[in-house]
Amino acid sequence: MISAYILIQTHVGGPARVAHDIAGMPGVRSAEAVTGPYDVIVLAEANDLDELAKLVVRRIQEVEGVTRTLTCPVVHL
């Protein structure tokens, strides 16, 4: 199992709706609107890197209002 934080930038006025739309997706543990350089932070889990990539590219990036994503896989050192 791989976990990742996905940092999302949205159009102005979009963070709450984007977080709500993403929160219900399979593999998403949480989606929260935040302040700062990113507008939404998502915690996601997937069986492998390919599944995680599909979640980001095919699902999250397709949500209306999403303008940019940055995926940060969790490492266990």
Beta strands, then each sheet from edge to edge (+ up, - down):
strand 1: 2-10
strand 2: 28-33
strand 3: 40-46
strand 4: 66-73
sheet 1: 2+ 3- 1+ 4-
end
